[in-house]
Amino acid sequence: MTAHSPTRWRFRRPSVIPGFGMALGLTLTWLTLLILIPLSGLAWRSSELGWASFWAIALDARTLNALRISFGTAFAAACVNAVFGIVLAWVLVRYRFPGKRVIDAMVDLPFALPTAVAGIALATLYAPNGWVGQFLTPLGIKIAFTPLGIVIALVFVGLPFVVRTVQPVMEEIDKEVEEAAATLGATRLQTIFRVLLPGLAPAVLTGFALAFARGVGEYGSVIFIAGNLPFKSEIAPLLIVIKLEEYNYAAATGIAAVMLVLSFVLLLVINLIQGWSRRRYGYGA
């Protein structure tokens, strides 16, 4: 390749960022320090347990129940956020109304609010004697100190991920697309499910995955409203903390390794579905 080749010139163009080699080296170093080394340490400590001890910890009834609550509530909260996140993003993109900027700013509140503060506020609100809980208790509905309370806490912390992922994609969809569908005889539901949602599917799946991942590892906002009752409302991150406080590092490492594997598998499946959606509808490729 000559010095005047267009491809070679492309790599030599002046830029405010470092060259490819330096940028790649910094990226790999940063990822190694923040992700690969901690995960390798976790895998190494888990390997010291031996298969018998590892499976004994992983298949323990309390561990399985904590994992079921963590992943089940995170999945339920992500599904709720996927639905209402689309609705909220649609309102912010398509309509103008007084207080729109305030609502738009409130969406980012869970990002800035400490999770412990959110957990205390939700527990106070939905406790049996709280502002909302006092009206639900006579109806036999108990939210605080139950898995339902965990779902509400995870909905609170996960909603911004869906809204902020879907909102910019929705802004790129022209209103003429909806008008064209209406002129062709499509009903509102047909326009939503056949015209709008297919284009939004990759963004929705991305927001769902982010909200789900946040929910699985959430701790601060959950422990105050969960009640932390074993076999009822105990989440896996709390069980890991309990094992650490008991100086049972082997059990804590084993539970963390199981969470890591399950999270990786589920996120891999979501990414595969997201890639299929992009290829299927030709959006975001």
PyMOL commands that set and color helices and strands:
alter all, ss='L'
color gray80, all
select helices_A, chain A and resi 6-12+20-47+51-58+61-94+100-107+109-112+115-126+133-139+147-171+175-183+188-217+220-226+236-245+249-281
alter helices_A, ss='H'
color red, helices_A
deselect
rebuild
show_as cartoon
